[in-house]
Amino acid sequence: MKLTARRLNRASLGRQLLLRRESLDVVEGVHRVVALQAQEPASPYLALWNRLVDFDPVDLDRPFADHAVVKATLMRVTKHAVDAKDYPAFHDAMQWTLRAARLNDRRFTRTGLSDGDADALVPSLLDFAAQHRTSSELETWVDERVGVLPKPGVWWALRHYAPLLYAETGGPWSFGPRLSYLAARTKPWSRGRESAMRELVLRYLEGFGPASAQDVAQFGMIQPRARIRDAFAALAGTVVSHEGPDGAELFDVPNGPLPDDDTPAPPRLLGMWDNLLLAYYDRSRIIPPDYRRLVTRNNGDVLPTLLVDGSVAGVWRTVEGGIEANAFHRLSDEAWEGLEAEARDLVAFLADREPTVYRRYARWWAALPSAEVRVLRG
């Protein structure tokens, strides 16, 4: 089947629960969208507020506390919140990337230790982290075994690729700036890393398909790319293919939903680093090419965005009394009305947790162009 760009957009929105808010249990919601980037503690909460009916922050506090939803370093070597049942396969699939990204980095290699030296520490480290340990405690534990070496170094590498979860520390969004860790309670994926990679590919297609092999590689920042090609080769007969608008081959799970081109897409106020914006090599599916450099800053920050008719139309930030919306092009009255309704709900949602969420990123706004700027009152 040949798919239009607009139909691909609607497929992504539908699978990411952004065509309409769904009445789902939080764990099921997290499972449906595959993963929520959690570099900023508030972002998984805002992601679910955008996607689930009547979402209350305590609905995610509980699964974090019970470890039904876990936060760990995974895709793109950054923090993600995922269904605990997905964690073993995701972690094993990402091990090639996580381990190489850290053990080949100068911050580790300058310590003079070998990859094997680091790997040998992992079993005992996990025993020590069977209960909550602060980053400082774990670094001291490592130093006692290898000596005090240049920082960041051995602990910095281990905390990214060992099967460690971020432990909740309180604060408005369960995780504060002082990091603590806990050894993963779920067993490693028992069927091997190649099988785990195939599972990651299938789960990605469920949440973001149809998509190319390049898209999957971008989602995980997976290296070498041959591992993705091998996974797709092994999945021949399991996945189906479509033709993209530019003629490229796109893959999907059988019977993956493909909403019609004319399916309405309501306005949304996406949080920072929303995975919808980061999950594709070709981000024009969601972000107009001229806007990509505006919402993704040169240090990797991905700003909170206005989503209008399924595409990024600008950015937003919290200000006194409401939400300041900066549109990169002029919007219709209907779009502004929809964004105003979202802003009222968002201000109420943030009121008891962090009314000035993402405030420390406000420095970016001075350099942004604007066609229209409005303060949407809460």
C-alpha positions in Angstrom: 0.0 0.0 0.0 1.3 3.5 -0.9 0.8 5.9 2.0 0.6 9.6 1.9 2.6 11.8 4.3 -0.6 12.9 6.0 -1.7 9.3 6.6 1.6 8.5 8.1 1.2 11.5 10.4 -2.2 10.2 11.5 -0.9 6.7 12.0 1.8 8.1 14.4 -0.7 10.3 16.3 -3.2 7.4 16.6 -0.6 4.9 18.0 0.7 7.6 20.3 -2.8 8.2 21.7 -2.8 11.8 20.4 -5.9 11.6 18.1 -8.0 11.4 21.2 -7.4 10.9 24.9 -7.9 7.2 25.8 -9.5 5.7 28.9 -6.6 3.4 29.8 -4.8 2.2 32.9 -1.5 4.1 33.2 0.6 1.0 32.8 -1.3 0.0 29.7 -1.0 3.6 28.4 2.8 3.5 28.9 2.9 0.1 27.2 0.8 1.4 24.2 3.2 4.3 23.5 6.3 2.0 24.1 8.4 4.5 26.0 8.3 8.0 27.5 11.5 10.0 27.5 12.1 11.0 31.1 15.2 13.2 31.0 13.1 15.9 32.7 11.1 14.3 35.6 7.9 16.1 34.6 7.9 14.9 31.0 6.4 11.4 31.4 3.6 13.0 33.4 2.9 15.6 30.8 3.1 12.9 28.1 0.3 10.9 29.8 -1.7 14.1 30.5 -1.8 14.6 26.8 -2.8 11.0 26.1 -5.1 9.7 28.8 -8.6 10.7 30.0 -8.6 12.4 33.4 -5.0 11.6 34.1 -3.9 12.5 37.6 -0.2 12.6 38.5 -0.7 10.1 41.4 -1.8 7.6 38.7 1.9 7.5 37.6 3.4 8.0 41.1 2.0 4.6 42.2 3.4 2.6 39.3 6.8 4.2 39.7 6.7 3.4 43.4 5.6 -0.2 42.8 8.0 -0.6 39.8 5.2 -1.5 37.4 6.6 1.4 35.4 10.4 1.8 35.6 12.8 4.6 34.7 16.1 3.6 33.2 18.8 4.6 30.7 17.6 3.0 27.4 17.0 4.4 24.0 19.3 7.1 22.7 21.4 6.5 25.9 18.9 8.7 27.9 16.3 8.2 30.5 13.0 6.6 29.6 10.0 5.4 31.5 8.7 2.0 30.2 6.4 -0.8 31.2 8.4 -3.0 33.6 7.5 -6.0 31.4 9.2 -4.4 28.5 12.4 -3.5 30.4 14.4 -6.8 30.1 14.1 -7.0 26.3 14.6 -3.2 25.8 17.7 -3.2 28.0 19.2 -6.3 26.3 18.5 -4.9 22.9 20.2 -1.6 23.8 23.2 -3.2 25.5 25.4 -3.0 22.4 24.7 0.7 22.1 24.8 1.6 25.8 28.0 -0.3 26.5 29.9 1.0 23.5 28.7 4.6 24.0 30.2 4.6 27.4 33.2 2.3 27.4 34.5 3.9 24.1 34.2 7.4 25.5 37.3 9.2 26.7 35.7 9.8 30.1 36.1 6.0 30.6 39.1 5.2 28.5 41.3 7.8 30.3 40.9 5.7 33.6 43.2 3.1 32.1 40.8 0.3 32.9 39.6 -2.2 30.3 36.1 -3.1 29.2 36.5 -6.4 31.0 37.5 -4.6 34.2 34.2 -2.6 34.1 32.1 -5.6 33.2 33.6 -7.6 36.2 32.2 -5.1 38.6 28.6 -5.4 37.5 27.4 -8.5 39.4 28.7 -7.2 42.8 27.5 -3.7 42.0 24.0 -5.1 41.4 24.1 -7.0 44.7 25.1 -3.7 46.5 22.2 -1.9 44.7 19.6 -4.4 45.8 18.3 -1.6 48.0 18.2 2.1 47.1 21.7 3.6 46.8 22.5 7.2 46.1 24.9 8.0 43.2 27.5 9.1 45.7 27.3 5.8 47.6 27.7 3.8 44.4 30.6 5.9 43.2 32.3 5.4 46.6 31.7 1.6 46.3 33.3 1.6 42.8 36.3 3.8 44.0 37.0 1.4 46.8 37.4 -1.4 44.3 39.3 0.3 41.5 40.9 3.2 43.2 40.1 6.9 42.9 40.4 7.5 39.1 39.7 10.6 36.9 36.0 11.7 37.1 33.7 11.1 35.6 34.9 7.6 34.8 34.0 4.1 35.9 30.8 4.7 37.8 29.7 7.1 35.1 30.0 4.3 32.5 28.5 1.6 34.7 25.4 3.6 35.6 24.5 3.9 32.0 24.9 0.3 30.8 24.4 -1.9 33.9 20.8 -3.0 34.5 20.1 -0.3 37.0 16.8 1.6 37.5 16.4 5.1 38.8 14.9 5.0 42.3 12.2 7.5 43.1 13.5 10.2 45.4 10.3 12.3 46.0 9.8 15.8 44.6 6.8 16.9 42.5 7.4 14.2 39.8 8.8 11.2 41.8 12.4 11.9 40.8 14.5 14.8 42.0 17.9 16.2 41.0 19.9 14.0 43.4 19.9 10.6 41.7 19.4 7.2 43.4 19.5 3.8 41.8 18.2 0.3 42.3 19.2 -2.9 40.6 16.6 -4.1 38.2 14.3 -6.7 39.7 13.2 -8.2 36.5 15.4 -10.9 35.0 17.5 -10.3 31.9 16.0 -11.3 28.6 16.6 -15.0 28.4 16.4 -15.5 24.7 19.5 -13.5 23.7 20.3 -10.0 22.4 19.3 -10.8 18.8 15.9 -11.9 20.0 15.6 -8.8 22.2 16.4 -6.6 19.2 13.6 -8.2 17.2 11.3 -7.6 20.2 12.3 -3.9 20.3 11.7 -3.5 16.6 8.2 -5.0 16.9 7.3 -2.9 19.9 8.6 0.2 18.1 6.4 -0.6 15.1 3.4 -1.1 17.3 3.8 2.4 18.8 5.3 4.4 15.9 4.8 2.5 12.6 4.8 2.3 9.7 8.5 3.2 9.7 11.8 2.6 8.0 14.8 0.7 9.4 16.5 4.1 9.7 13.6 5.3 11.9 14.1 2.4 14.3 17.8 3.0 14.4 17.2 6.7 15.2 14.7 5.8 17.9 17.4 3.8 19.8 20.5 5.5 18.4 21.4 1.9 17.7 24.9 1.1 16.5 26.0 -0.7 14.4 23.0 -0.3 12.0 23.6 -3.8 10.8 21.9 -5.1 13.9 18.7 -3.4 12.8 19.0 -4.8 9.3 19.6 -8.3 10.7 16.5 -7.9 13.0 14.3 -7.0 10.0 15.7 -9.8 7.9 14.8 -12.2 10.7 11.3 -10.7 10.9 10.6 -11.3 7.2 7.1 -12.8 7.0 6.3 -11.4 10.5 6.2 -7.7 9.5 4.4 -6.2 6.5 5.7 -3.4 4.2 4.2 -0.3 2.7 5.5 2.3 0.3 6.1 5.7 1.7 5.3 9.0 0.0 8.8 9.2 -1.4 8.8 5.6 -2.5 10.9 4.3 0.5 9.9 0.9 2.0 8.2 1.2 5.4 7.6 -1.7 7.8 4.7 -2.3 10.1 3.1 -4.9 12.3 0.2 -6.8 10.6 -3.1 -4.9 10.9 -1.4 -1.9 12.4 -4.0 0.9 12.5 -3.8 3.4 9.6 -6.4 6.2 10.2 -7.7 8.0 7.1 -6.0 11.2 5.9 -8.9 13.4 7.0 -9.0 12.1 10.6 -9.2 15.2 12.8 -6.1 15.8 15.1 -6.9 18.0 18.1 -4.4 20.6 19.4 -1.9 19.5 22.1 0.7 21.0 24.3 3.5 18.5 24.3 6.1 18.4 27.0 9.9 18.6 26.5 11.5 15.7 24.6 8.1 14.1 23.7 9.0 10.8 22.0 6.7 11.7 19.1 9.2 14.3 18.0 12.3 12.1 18.5 11.2 8.6 17.2 11.9 9.1 13.5 14.9 9.6 11.2 12.6 11.6 9.0 11.1 14.0 11.5 9.1 15.9 8.8 6.3 13.4 9.6 5.6 15.6 12.7 8.0 18.6 12.5 8.0 20.9 9.4 11.7 20.9 8.3 12.0 24.7 8.8 11.0 24.3 12.4 13.2 21.4 13.4 16.2 23.6 14.4 13.9 25.8 16.4 12.4 23.2 18.6 15.6 21.0 18.9 18.3 23.3 20.2 22.0 22.9 19.5 22.7 21.2 22.8 20.0 18.6 22.3 17.2 20.3 24.3 13.8 19.6 22.7 11.4 22.4 23.7 7.7 22.0 24.7 5.7 22.3 21.5 2.4 23.3 20.1 0.9 20.5 18.1 -1.7 21.8 15.6 -3.4 19.6 13.0 -0.9 16.9 13.9 2.3 19.0 13.3 4.5 21.2 15.3 3.4 24.8 15.0 5.4 26.5 17.7 6.5 26.3 21.3 5.1 27.0 24.8 6.3 28.0 28.2 4.7 28.7 31.6 4.4 32.4 32.6 2.6 34.2 35.3 -1.1 33.4 35.0 -1.0 30.9 32.2 0.8 29.5 29.2 2.7 31.6 26.7 2.3 30.1 23.2 4.7 31.2 20.5 3.4 30.2 17.1 5.9 30.0 14.2 3.1 30.7 11.7 -0.3 32.3 12.0 -3.0 30.0 13.4 -6.7 29.9 12.8 -9.2 31.1 15.5 -10.3 27.5 15.9 -6.7 26.4 16.6 -6.3 29.1 19.2 -9.5 28.1 20.9 -8.3 24.5 21.1 -5.0 25.6 22.5 -6.7 27.8 25.1 -8.8 24.9 26.3 -5.6 22.7 26.6 -3.8 25.5 28.5 -6.6 25.9 31.0 -6.4 22.2 31.8 -2.6 22.2 31.8 -2.4 25.1 34.3 -4.8 23.2 36.6 -2.8 20.0 36.1 0.5 21.7 37.1 -0.9 23.8 40.0 -0.3 21.3 42.8 3.0 20.0 41.4 5.2 22.5 39.5 3.3 25.6 38.1 6.5 26.9 36.5 7.5 23.6 34.9 10.6 23.8 32.5 11.2 27.3 33.7 15.0 26.8 33.6 14.9 26.4 29.9 13.3 29.9 29.3 16.6 31.2 28.0 15.9 29.8 24.6 12.9 32.0 23.9 14.8 35.2 23.3 16.2 33.8 20.0 13.0 32.2 18.7 11.1 33.8 15.8 7.3 34.2 16.2 4.3 35.0 14.0 1.9 35.2 16.9 2.5 35.1 20.6 -0.4 34.8 23.0 -0.7 34.2 26.8 -3.4 31.5 27.2 -4.9 32.1 30.6 -5.4 29.4 33.1 
